[in-house]
Amino acid sequence: MKLPKWLILCALFFFILGGMTAGVFISYLHNLPQLKGLEEYHPPLSSLVYSLDDQLIAQFYQQKRVFIPLAKTPQNLIHAFLSVEDTNFYSHHGIDLWAILRAFYVNFKAWRIKEGASTITQQLAKVLFLTPEKNFIRKIKEAVLAIQIEKKYTKNEILELYLNQIYFGNGAYGVESAAGTLFDKSVEDLSLTELAMIAGLPNSPNRYSPHNDLDLAIKRRGHVLRRMLSERYISKEAFDSAISSPLNIIPKSRKTIAPYFIEYIRQYLEGKYGANLLYKKGLHVYTTLDREMQKIAKKALIEGVEKIDLRRMNKQNLEKQKNKEQYTQAALIAIDPKTGFVKTMIGGKNFELSQFNRATQAKRQPGSAIKPIIYMTALECGFSAANIVFDSPFILENADGKGNTWKPENFSKRFYGPTTLRTALEKSRNVVTVKLLNKIGIKTTISYARKMGIKSPLAPYLSLGLGSSEVSLLELTSAYGVLANEGIRVNPIFIRQVIDQNKKVLEKNFIRKERVVSSQTAYILTSMLQGVIKRGTGKTANVLPYPLAAKTGTTDRFADAWFIGYCPDLLAGVWVGLDDNQSLGKEETGAKAACPIWIDFMGQVLKSWNSVSDFTVPEGLSYAYIDPETGLLADGNSPSKFLEVFKKGSEPKTYSNRLKNLKFKDNDFYLNFIE
């Protein structure tokens, strides 16, 4: 029988095409990547950062990927992928001939590429070993590699690698990262409708991204659900429920709750472990951040700064305020004084505009906020809160080592005569503080400052007593922890531990304690700082019904405003100022600018606690009524008597009323004051 000419031509065509295909197949076979590398293949994994309650708060990555074993992957997600990407995955050997024929028919009928035929194994081969260009040669390589992969690995191994390797858009690789990026959940916690959304993305991550086109993404989700229904992976009831369920997609540009804290952690980790380990090896970093406390702090700081800016705008030309650098900046840090855990850190009001961390990187003059270190040193050197210092003119020659004369003044430009150390600290009297520093010695004071954690350079001049040497908010706030923790220094801790992907502990930070001063000294100074709130410069904070101790700080020209204070279980410091060191404006003191932020933060945090403990009273103390005018024992009927706390044995032995008419040079009276 003579064959039709067209049939002979078709047979000849397919014979030649087959030969060409075989030739190309053979010629490229020896150039294919070696699969042995797959056995040692470890995709880059994100390092995960956790808060104090072990909740994920950030990721550091080159590719945002979190590995999840197939055993922990929901069956519905696996079924969704099989339905929409490779229905015959468990029966084919790398390539699906029926899928190829079906795709050819559909595409030929539509006269365009409408359906693909790549199996999951082929897709895996492509992303692991091949370039993304689309041509006939690459498809051959892809098919050959898929067959080789199927011979070497089990179906579950292939599927596990695929689900952790494939790209889902928005920087997310693997199903776990996709779940976190889109829904802020682990893949194990996703609903059916959310799983379907994720399974629909790899076909075209940008096109089907709900961040780019929500309507199209919802249509794609519907397609996945219909495929699952068609393949009988889900019931009609489940389908109806899922396709009508809302999708709570988190914003693409969602901000981390603690960007300054996270960036501080990132810089530390990269410096210690290197970029390769940090961005590719899947570290687990457990921090000390308290999420709820951080939210409270951020709100308090933003609202506080807005009020300051409003005051400044009302006083100045609005035109001068257009430059964002002229707007007020602030920083806040909160620490557990017993553990050193840094619970909260805000380095500025807007991380996106400025990544400069004003809590750790900025060095500013602390003003009177440095004074507790001087008074603590004096107490440790044998002075008491009742000692008298004459608040009177004091002129110092060569005050700065450059031949300049210095005459310290009080904020009020007045002098107050005989003043107890308690009153001097409560009212923040500058002249008394300088005289006290001169008496106890600058070197001794600097030595205690170092023990308390101050690492910044401290100039050895009496102006140190008024905060002339610059420090960071972190180091000064942490130094106050010695007072809150009964005289014991605990270094600030940001990271509890770091674990690698193999569960090996790379770093574990233990609480290391060092006694700096006696518990009696710490308690007496705390009592004096409680007076700052009750009667002194920080009395604005007296609205809070808790045991609190604090100190204000204001620098020349009102360039810096500080407020640092504590209760037994929480220590917080606030700084307010301008980045260019210009004035905040007249009367923008620590009490007016920084204290309200501190009050808002501490008030909300302590209100959320079940109870706030009082300061522990150590042994070795005694109490006596004194006359604030002389610092000596007060007569029982004295209307101005004050109950003062002393280290046992250091109480005054003389009654004030017996010395009222004596001159200041009388020896007994001299025992209780400093000229």
C-alpha positions as CSV (number, residue, x, y, z in Angstrom):
1,M,0.0,0.0,0.0
2,K,1.3,3.3,-1.0
3,L,1.6,5.7,2.0
4,P,0.3,9.3,1.6
5,K,2.9,11.8,0.8
6,W,2.0,14.0,3.7
7,L,2.4,11.1,6.1
8,I,5.8,10.3,4.8
9,L,6.9,13.9,5.2
10,C,5.6,14.0,8.8
11,A,7.4,10.8,9.6
12,L,10.6,12.1,8.1
13,F,10.2,15.4,10.0
14,F,9.7,13.6,13.4
15,F,12.6,11.2,12.6
16,I,14.9,14.2,11.9
17,L,13.6,16.1,15.0
18,G,14.1,13.0,17.2
19,G,17.6,12.6,15.9
20,M,18.4,16.2,16.5
21,T,16.9,16.0,20.0
22,A,18.9,12.9,20.8
23,G,22.1,14.6,19.4
24,V,21.5,17.7,21.5
25,F,20.6,15.5,24.5
26,I,23.9,13.6,24.3
27,S,26.0,16.6,23.5
28,Y,24.8,18.5,26.6
29,L,24.6,15.5,28.9
30,H,28.3,15.7,29.9
31,N,28.0,19.5,30.6
32,L,25.3,19.1,33.2
33,P,25.9,20.1,36.8
34,Q,26.9,17.3,39.2
35,L,24.3,16.2,41.6
36,K,26.8,15.2,44.3
37,G,26.8,18.8,45.4
38,L,23.2,18.5,46.3
39,E,24.0,16.2,49.2
40,E,26.1,19.0,50.7
41,Y,23.7,21.7,49.6
42,H,22.6,24.1,52.4
43,P,20.5,27.0,51.2
44,P,21.2,30.3,53.0
45,L,19.0,30.5,56.1
46,S,17.8,33.6,57.8
47,S,19.0,34.3,61.4
48,L,15.9,34.7,63.6
49,V,15.7,37.2,66.4
50,Y,13.4,36.6,69.4
51,S,12.0,38.9,72.1
52,L,12.1,38.1,75.9
53,D,9.0,36.0,75.5
54,D,10.5,34.1,72.6
55,Q,8.4,35.7,69.9
56,L,10.0,36.3,66.5
57,I,10.7,40.0,66.1
58,A,13.2,40.2,63.3
59,Q,15.2,38.3,60.7
60,F,18.7,38.9,59.3
61,Y,19.2,37.4,55.8
62,Q,20.7,37.4,52.4
63,Q,17.6,35.4,51.3
64,K,14.7,35.4,53.7
65,R,14.4,31.7,54.3
66,V,13.5,29.7,57.4
67,F,13.8,25.9,57.0
68,I,10.8,23.7,58.0
69,P,10.9,19.9,57.8
70,L,8.3,18.2,55.6
71,A,7.0,16.5,58.7
72,K,5.9,19.9,60.1
73,T,4.5,21.1,56.9
74,P,0.6,21.0,56.8
75,Q,-0.8,18.3,54.6
76,N,-3.2,20.8,53.1
77,L,-0.3,22.9,51.9
78,I,1.4,19.9,50.3
79,H,-1.9,19.0,48.6
80,A,-2.3,22.5,47.4
81,F,1.1,22.4,45.7
82,L,0.5,19.0,44.2
83,S,-2.9,20.2,42.9
84,V,-1.7,23.3,41.2
85,E,1.9,22.4,40.3
86,D,2.3,18.6,39.8
87,T,-0.7,16.3,40.3
88,N,1.3,13.2,39.3
89,F,4.3,14.0,41.5
90,Y,4.3,10.7,43.3
91,S,4.0,8.6,40.2
92,H,6.3,10.2,37.6
93,H,10.1,9.8,37.4
94,G,11.1,13.5,37.0
95,I,9.1,14.4,33.9
96,D,5.4,14.0,33.3
97,L,4.7,13.0,29.7
98,W,0.9,13.3,30.1
99,A,1.3,16.8,31.5
100,I,3.5,17.7,28.5
101,L,0.9,16.4,26.0
102,R,-1.9,18.2,27.9
103,A,0.0,21.5,28.0
104,F,0.8,21.1,24.3
105,Y,-2.8,20.6,23.5
106,V,-4.0,23.6,25.7
107,N,-1.4,25.9,24.4
108,F,-1.9,24.9,20.7
109,K,-5.6,25.4,21.1
110,A,-5.2,28.8,22.7
111,W,-2.3,29.7,20.3
112,R,-0.3,31.0,23.3
113,I,1.6,29.7,26.3
114,K,-1.3,29.1,28.7
115,E,-0.2,26.1,30.7
116,G,3.2,24.7,31.7
117,A,4.3,21.1,32.1
118,S,7.3,21.4,34.5
119,T,7.1,19.0,37.4
120,I,8.1,20.0,40.9
121,T,11.4,18.1,40.4
122,Q,12.1,20.1,37.2
123,Q,11.4,23.3,39.0
124,L,13.8,22.3,41.7
125,A,16.4,21.4,39.2
126,K,16.0,24.8,37.5
127,V,16.3,26.9,40.7
128,L,19.2,24.9,42.0
129,F,21.4,24.3,39.0
130,L,20.2,26.4,36.0
131,T,19.9,29.9,34.8
132,P,16.4,31.4,34.4
133,E,16.4,32.0,30.6
134,K,13.7,30.2,28.6
135,N,15.0,28.1,25.6
136,F,14.9,24.6,24.2
137,I,18.4,23.7,25.5
138,R,17.6,24.7,29.1
139,K,14.4,22.6,29.0
140,I,16.4,19.6,28.0
141,K,18.9,20.1,30.7
142,E,16.1,20.6,33.2
143,A,14.4,17.3,32.2
144,V,17.7,15.3,32.4
145,L,18.6,16.8,35.8
146,A,15.1,16.0,37.1
147,I,15.4,12.4,36.1
148,Q,18.8,12.2,37.8
149,I,17.4,13.8,41.0
150,E,14.5,11.3,41.1
151,K,16.9,8.4,40.9
152,K,19.0,9.7,43.7
153,Y,16.5,11.1,46.2
154,T,13.1,10.1,47.6
155,K,10.0,11.9,46.7
156,N,9.7,13.4,50.2
157,E,13.3,14.6,50.2
158,I,12.6,16.3,46.8
159,L,9.4,17.9,48.1
160,E,11.0,19.1,51.3
161,L,13.8,20.8,49.5
162,Y,11.4,22.3,47.0
163,L,9.1,23.8,49.6
164,N,12.1,25.4,51.4
165,Q,13.9,26.6,48.3
166,I,11.3,28.1,46.0
167,Y,10.8,31.9,45.8
168,F,7.5,33.5,46.9
169,G,8.2,37.1,46.3
170,N,8.9,40.1,48.6
171,G,12.3,38.6,49.5
172,A,10.8,35.4,50.9
173,Y,12.2,32.0,50.0
174,G,10.5,28.8,51.3
175,V,7.0,28.4,52.7
176,E,7.8,29.3,56.2
177,S,9.2,32.7,55.3
178,A,6.3,33.2,52.9
179,A,3.9,32.6,55.8
180,G,5.7,35.1,58.0
181,T,5.9,37.7,55.3
182,L,2.3,37.6,54.2
183,F,0.5,36.6,57.4
184,D,2.9,37.0,60.3
185,K,2.4,33.4,61.2
186,S,4.2,30.1,61.1
187,V,3.2,27.9,58.2
188,E,1.8,25.4,60.8
189,D,-0.7,28.0,61.9
190,L,-2.1,28.9,58.5
191,S,-5.8,28.4,57.5
192,L,-6.8,26.6,54.3
193,T,-7.4,29.9,52.5
194,E,-4.0,31.2,53.5
195,L,-2.3,28.0,52.5
196,A,-4.0,28.2,49.1
197,M,-2.8,31.8,48.6
198,I,0.8,30.8,49.3
199,A,0.6,27.7,47.0
200,G,-0.5,30.0,44.2
201,L,2.5,32.3,44.3
202,P,5.5,30.4,42.9
203,N,4.0,30.3,39.4
204,S,4.5,34.1,39.2
205,P,5.5,35.6,42.6
206,N,5.3,39.3,41.5
207,R,2.2,39.0,39.4
208,Y,0.2,37.1,42.0
209,S,1.5,39.0,45.1
210,P,-1.4,40.3,47.2
211,H,0.8,43.4,47.8
212,N,0.9,44.2,44.1
213,D,-2.6,43.1,42.9
214,L,-4.9,41.8,45.6
215,D,-7.8,41.0,43.2
216,L,-5.6,38.9,41.0
217,A,-4.1,37.2,44.1
218,I,-7.6,36.3,45.3
219,K,-8.4,34.8,41.8
220,R,-5.3,32.8,41.9
221,R,-6.2,31.5,45.4
222,G,-9.6,30.5,44.0
223,H,-7.9,28.5,41.2
224,V,-5.7,26.6,43.8
225,L,-8.8,25.8,45.9
226,R,-10.7,24.6,42.9
227,R,-7.8,22.4,41.9
228,M,-7.7,20.9,45.4
229,L,-11.5,20.3,45.2
230,S,-11.1,18.7,41.8
231,E,-8.3,16.4,43.1
232,R,-10.5,15.5,46.1
233,Y,-8.1,16.8,48.7
234,I,-10.8,19.0,50.2
235,S,-14.5,18.7,50.6
236,K,-17.1,21.0,49.1
237,E,-17.8,22.4,52.5
238,A,-14.2,23.2,53.1
239,F,-13.9,24.7,49.7
240,D,-17.0,27.0,50.2
241,S,-15.6,28.1,53.6
242,A,-12.1,28.8,52.4
243,I,-13.0,30.7,49.2
244,S,-15.3,33.0,51.2
245,S,-12.8,33.6,54.0
246,P,-11.1,37.0,54.2
247,L,-7.4,37.3,53.9
248,N,-5.6,39.3,56.5
249,I,-2.5,40.3,54.6
250,I,0.0,42.3,56.7
251,P,1.4,45.4,55.0
252,K,4.5,45.0,52.8
253,S,6.4,47.7,54.6
254,R,5.5,46.7,58.1
255,K,7.9,48.2,60.5
256,T,9.7,46.2,63.3
257,I,8.6,47.2,66.8
258,A,12.2,48.0,67.8
259,P,14.4,49.1,64.9
260,Y,17.1,50.7,67.0
261,F,17.3,47.7,69.3
262,I,17.4,45.3,66.3
263,E,20.1,47.3,64.5
264,Y,22.2,47.4,67.7
265,I,21.9,43.6,67.8
266,R,22.7,43.2,64.1
267,Q,25.9,45.3,64.4
268,Y,27.1,43.3,67.4
269,L,26.4,39.9,65.8
270,E,28.0,40.8,62.5
271,G,31.1,42.2,64.3
272,K,31.4,39.0,66.4
273,Y,30.4,36.2,64.0
274,G,30.8,37.7,60.6
275,A,28.4,38.3,57.8
276,N,28.4,34.8,56.4
277,L,27.3,33.2,59.6
278,L,24.8,35.9,60.4
279,Y,23.0,36.1,57.0
280,K,23.3,32.5,55.7
281,K,23.6,30.1,58.6
282,G,20.3,30.4,60.4
283,L,21.3,31.6,63.9
284,H,18.7,31.8,66.6
285,V,19.2,35.0,68.7
286,Y,17.3,35.3,71.9
287,T,17.2,38.9,73.2
288,T,16.0,40.8,76.3
289,L,13.5,43.0,74.5
290,D,10.1,43.3,76.2
291,R,7.6,43.8,73.3
292,E,4.8,45.4,75.3
293,M,7.2,47.7,77.1
294,Q,8.7,48.7,73.8
295,K,5.3,49.7,72.4
296,I,4.6,51.8,75.5
297,A,8.0,53.5,75.2
298,K,7.6,54.3,71.6
299,K,4.2,55.9,72.1
300,A,5.4,57.9,75.1
301,L,8.4,59.2,73.3
302,I,6.6,60.2,70.1
303,E,3.8,62.0,72.0
304,G,6.3,63.7,74.3
305,V,8.5,64.9,71.5
306,E,5.4,66.2,69.6
307,K,4.4,68.3,72.6
308,I,7.9,69.8,72.8
309,D,8.0,70.6,69.1
310,L,4.6,72.3,69.5
311,R,5.9,74.5,72.3
312,R,9.0,75.3,70.3
313,M,7.0,76.2,67.2
314,N,4.8,78.5,69.2
315,K,7.9,80.3,70.4
316,Q,9.8,80.5,67.1
317,N,9.2,81.2,63.5
318,L,7.6,78.2,61.7
319,E,9.9,78.8,58.8
320,K,12.9,77.8,61.0
321,Q,11.2,74.5,61.8
322,K,11.0,73.3,58.2
323,N,14.4,71.6,58.3
324,K,13.7,68.1,59.8
325,E,17.1,68.3,61.6
326,Q,15.8,71.1,63.7
327,Y,13.0,69.0,65.1
328,T,13.4,67.6,68.6
329,Q,15.0,64.2,69.0
330,A,14.8,61.9,72.0
331,A,16.0,58.6,73.3
332,L,14.7,56.2,75.9
333,I,16.2,53.1,77.5
334,A,14.8,50.8,80.2
335,I,16.7,48.1,82.1
336,D,16.0,45.6,84.7
337,P,18.5,46.6,87.4
338,K,18.7,43.2,88.9
339,T,19.5,41.3,85.7
340,G,20.9,44.0,83.5
341,F,18.4,43.0,80.8
342,V,17.7,45.9,78.4
343,K,14.0,45.7,78.1
344,T,13.5,48.7,75.8
345,M,15.6,51.0,73.6
346,I,14.6,53.8,71.3
347,G,17.4,55.7,69.7
348,G,15.3,58.4,68.0
349,K,11.8,59.3,67.0
350,N,12.0,57.9,63.4
351,F,14.4,55.1,62.4
352,E,13.6,55.5,58.7
353,L,14.8,59.1,58.7
354,S,17.8,58.6,60.9
355,Q,19.5,55.3,62.0
356,F,21.8,57.2,64.4
357,N,21.2,55.6,67.8
358,R,21.0,58.4,70.3
359,A,20.8,55.9,73.2
360,T,24.1,54.3,72.5
361,Q,26.0,56.3,69.9
362,A,25.4,59.9,71.0
363,K,27.6,61.4,73.6
364,R,26.1,64.4,75.3
365,Q,26.7,66.4,78.5
366,P,24.5,65.0,81.2
367,G,24.3,68.2,83.3
368,S,23.0,67.5,86.8
369,A,22.1,63.9,86.0
370,I,25.8,63.1,86.8
371,K,25.4,64.4,90.4
372,P,24.2,61.2,92.0
373,I,27.7,59.7,91.3
374,I,29.3,62.5,93.2
375,Y,26.9,62.2,96.2
376,M,27.3,58.4,96.2
377,T,31.0,58.8,96.4
378,A,30.7,61.2,99.3
379,L,28.4,58.8,101.2
380,E,30.8,56.0,100.6
381,C,33.7,58.2,101.9
382,G,32.0,58.8,105.2
383,F,29.7,61.8,104.6
384,S,26.0,61.7,105.5
385,A,22.9,63.2,103.9
386,A,22.8,65.6,106.8
387,N,26.2,67.1,106.3
388,I,26.2,70.9,105.7
389,V,27.9,72.6,102.8
390,F,27.8,76.4,102.5
391,D,26.2,77.5,99.3
392,S,28.2,80.6,98.8
393,P,30.4,82.1,96.0
394,F,33.2,79.8,95.0
395,I,36.0,80.9,92.6
396,L,38.4,78.4,91.1
397,E,41.6,79.5,89.4
398,N,42.9,77.5,86.4
399,A,39.7,75.5,86.5
400,D,40.2,73.8,83.2
401,G,43.9,73.4,83.2
402,K,44.2,76.2,80.7
403,G,44.5,79.1,83.1
404,N,40.8,80.1,83.0
405,T,39.0,81.2,86.2
406,W,35.7,79.5,86.9
407,K,32.8,80.6,89.2
408,P,30.0,78.0,89.3
409,E,26.5,79.3,89.7
410,N,23.2,77.8,90.7
411,F,20.4,77.6,88.1
412,S,18.5,80.3,90.0
413,K,21.6,82.6,90.1
414,R,21.2,82.7,93.9
415,F,23.1,81.3,96.9
416,Y,21.3,79.6,99.8
417,G,23.8,79.4,102.7
418,P,24.1,76.3,104.9
419,T,22.6,73.4,102.9
420,T,22.4,69.7,103.7
421,L,23.6,67.3,101.1
422,R,20.1,65.9,100.8
423,T,18.7,69.4,100.0
424,A,21.5,70.1,97.7
425,L,20.8,67.0,95.6
426,E,17.0,67.4,95.8
427,K,17.2,71.0,94.6
428,S,20.2,70.3,92.3
429,R,22.5,73.0,93.8
430,N,25.5,73.4,91.6
431,V,27.8,75.3,93.9
432,V,27.3,72.8,96.8
433,T,28.0,69.9,94.4
434,V,31.3,71.5,93.2
435,K,32.4,72.1,96.7
436,L,31.6,68.6,97.7
437,L,33.5,67.2,94.7
438,N,36.5,69.3,95.6
439,K,36.4,67.9,99.1
440,I,36.1,64.2,98.3
441,G,38.5,64.4,95.3
442,I,38.1,64.2,91.5
443,K,40.1,61.0,91.2
444,T,38.1,59.2,93.8
445,T,34.9,60.2,92.1
446,I,36.1,59.1,88.7
447,S,37.1,55.8,90.1
448,Y,33.6,55.2,91.4
449,A,32.1,56.4,88.1
450,R,34.2,53.7,86.3
451,K,33.0,51.0,88.7
452,M,29.4,52.1,88.0
453,G,29.9,51.6,84.3
454,I,30.8,55.0,82.9
455,K,33.4,54.3,80.1
456,S,33.5,57.6,78.3
457,P,36.4,60.0,79.0
458,L,35.9,62.0,82.1
459,A,37.9,65.3,82.3
460,P,39.6,65.6,85.8
461,Y,38.2,69.0,86.6
462,L,35.6,70.3,89.0
463,S,33.2,71.1,86.2
464,L,32.8,67.3,86.1
465,G,30.4,67.8,89.0
466,L,28.0,69.7,86.7
467,G,28.2,67.2,83.9
468,S,30.7,68.8,81.6
469,S,32.0,65.4,80.3
470,E,29.9,63.7,77.6
471,V,28.4,60.3,78.2
472,S,25.8,58.1,76.4
473,L,22.3,57.5,77.7
474,L,23.0,53.8,78.0
475,E,26.0,54.1,80.2
476,L,24.6,56.8,82.5
477,T,21.2,55.0,82.9
478,S,23.0,51.7,83.5
479,A,25.2,53.4,86.2
480,Y,22.0,54.3,88.1
481,G,21.4,50.6,88.3
482,V,23.9,50.3,91.0
483,L,21.7,52.4,93.2
484,A,18.5,50.5,92.3
485,N,20.2,47.2,92.9
486,E,21.4,47.8,96.4
487,G,25.0,48.8,95.4
488,I,25.6,46.0,93.0
489,R,26.7,46.6,89.4
490,V,25.2,44.4,86.7
491,N,26.3,45.0,83.1
492,P,23.6,45.7,80.6
493,I,22.6,42.6,78.6
494,F,20.9,42.7,75.1
495,I,21.2,39.1,74.1
496,R,20.4,36.1,76.4
497,Q,21.9,33.5,74.0
498,V,22.8,32.7,70.4
499,I,22.2,29.2,69.0
500,D,23.2,27.9,65.6
501,Q,21.0,25.8,63.3
502,N,22.5,22.6,64.9
503,K,21.3,23.7,68.4
504,K,24.9,24.5,69.5
505,V,25.0,27.3,71.9
506,L,27.5,29.9,70.6
507,E,26.9,32.5,73.3
508,K,25.1,32.6,76.6
509,N,25.2,35.7,78.7
510,F,25.0,35.1,82.4
511,I,24.2,37.8,85.0
512,R,27.6,38.9,86.5
513,K,27.4,40.9,89.7
514,E,30.0,43.2,91.2
515,R,29.5,45.2,94.4
516,V,30.4,48.8,93.9
517,V,29.2,50.4,97.1
518,S,27.6,49.2,100.3
519,S,23.9,48.5,100.4
520,Q,23.6,51.2,103.1
521,T,25.1,53.8,100.8
522,A,22.9,52.8,97.9
523,Y,19.8,53.0,100.1
524,I,20.6,56.4,101.5
525,L,21.3,57.9,98.1
526,T,18.1,56.3,96.8
527,S,16.3,58.0,99.7
528,M,17.8,61.3,98.7
529,L,16.7,60.7,95.0
530,Q,13.2,59.9,96.3
531,G,13.3,63.4,97.7
532,V,14.1,64.7,94.3
533,I,10.6,63.5,93.2
534,K,8.9,64.5,96.5
535,R,10.3,67.9,97.1
536,G,12.9,68.7,94.4
537,T,13.5,69.3,90.7
538,G,11.7,66.1,89.7
539,K,8.5,66.7,91.7
540,T,6.5,66.6,88.5
541,A,6.9,62.8,88.7
542,N,5.3,62.8,92.2
543,V,2.0,62.1,90.4
544,L,3.0,58.4,90.2
545,P,1.9,56.4,93.2
546,Y,4.9,54.2,93.4
547,P,8.3,54.1,95.2
548,L,10.5,56.0,92.7
549,A,13.8,57.7,92.8
550,A,15.2,60.0,90.0
551,K,17.3,62.9,89.0
552,T,16.9,65.6,86.4
553,G,19.6,67.0,84.2
554,T,19.8,70.2,82.1
555,T,22.8,71.6,80.3
556,D,23.8,75.1,79.4
557,R,21.6,76.9,76.9
558,F,19.0,74.1,77.5
559,A,20.7,72.0,74.8
560,D,20.1,68.7,76.7
561,A,17.3,67.5,78.9
562,W,17.7,64.3,81.0
563,F,15.5,62.4,83.4
564,I,16.8,59.1,84.9
565,G,14.9,57.2,87.5
566,Y,14.0,53.8,88.9
567,C,11.9,51.6,91.2
568,P,13.4,48.4,92.6
569,D,12.6,46.4,89.4
570,L,12.8,48.9,86.6
571,L,15.3,51.6,85.6
572,A,14.6,54.1,82.8
573,G,16.5,57.0,81.3
574,V,15.2,59.7,78.9
575,W,17.3,62.2,76.9
576,V,15.8,65.0,74.8
577,G,17.7,67.4,72.5
578,L,18.6,68.5,69.0
579,D,21.2,66.6,66.9
580,D,23.1,69.8,66.1
581,N,23.4,70.6,69.9
582,Q,21.4,73.8,69.6
583,S,19.0,75.0,72.3
584,L,15.7,73.3,72.8
585,G,14.4,76.6,74.0
586,K,14.2,78.6,77.2
587,E,13.0,76.6,80.2
588,E,13.1,73.3,78.4
589,T,14.7,71.6,81.4
590,G,15.0,67.9,82.3
591,A,11.9,68.4,84.4
592,K,9.9,70.0,81.6
593,A,11.1,68.2,78.5
594,A,12.3,64.7,79.5
595,C,10.4,64.0,82.7
596,P,6.9,63.9,81.1
597,I,8.1,61.1,78.7
598,W,9.5,59.2,81.6
599,I,6.3,59.6,83.6
600,D,4.2,58.4,80.7
601,F,6.4,55.4,80.2
602,M,6.9,54.4,83.8
603,G,3.3,55.1,84.7
604,Q,1.9,52.8,82.1
605,V,4.4,50.0,82.7
606,L,4.0,50.0,86.4
607,K,0.2,50.2,86.2
608,S,0.3,47.0,84.1
609,W,2.2,45.1,86.9
610,N,0.3,43.3,89.6
611,S,2.4,45.1,92.3
612,V,5.4,47.3,92.6
613,S,7.8,46.3,95.4
614,D,9.3,48.9,97.7
615,F,13.0,49.5,98.2
616,T,14.7,47.0,100.5
617,V,15.9,48.6,103.7
618,P,19.3,47.0,104.6
619,E,20.6,46.4,108.0
620,G,23.1,48.8,109.5
621,L,20.9,51.9,109.3
622,S,19.4,54.2,111.9
623,Y,17.1,57.2,111.8
624,A,17.2,60.5,113.6
625,Y,15.3,63.8,113.4
626,I,17.6,66.6,112.3
627,D,17.4,70.3,111.9
628,P,17.7,71.0,108.1
629,E,19.4,74.4,108.9
630,T,22.3,72.8,110.7
631,G,22.2,69.1,110.0
632,L,22.3,68.5,113.7
633,L,19.8,66.7,115.9
634,A,16.5,68.5,116.1
635,D,14.6,69.3,119.2
636,G,11.4,67.3,119.6
637,N,9.3,70.4,119.2
638,S,11.1,71.8,116.2
639,P,8.5,72.4,113.4
640,S,11.1,72.0,110.6
641,K,12.6,68.7,111.8
642,F,13.3,66.1,109.2
643,L,13.6,62.3,109.8
644,E,17.0,61.5,108.2
645,V,18.5,58.1,107.5
646,F,22.1,57.4,108.6
647,K,24.6,54.6,108.6
648,K,24.7,53.4,112.2
649,G,27.2,55.4,114.2
650,S,27.3,58.4,111.8
651,E,24.3,60.2,113.4
652,P,24.9,63.7,114.8
653,K,25.6,63.7,118.5
654,T,24.7,67.4,119.2
655,Y,21.4,69.1,119.2
656,S,20.9,72.0,117.0
657,N,19.2,74.3,119.5
658,R,22.3,74.4,121.7
659,L,24.5,75.7,118.8
660,K,22.1,78.2,117.1
661,N,23.9,81.2,118.4
662,L,27.5,79.9,118.0
663,K,29.7,81.2,115.2
664,F,30.4,79.0,112.2
665,K,34.1,78.6,113.3
666,D,33.1,76.7,116.4
667,N,34.8,73.4,116.3
668,D,31.7,71.3,117.1
669,F,29.8,73.0,114.3
670,Y,32.7,72.6,111.9
671,L,32.4,68.9,112.3
672,N,29.2,69.0,110.3
673,F,29.8,71.4,107.4
674,I,32.1,71.9,104.5
675,E,33.3,75.4,103.6
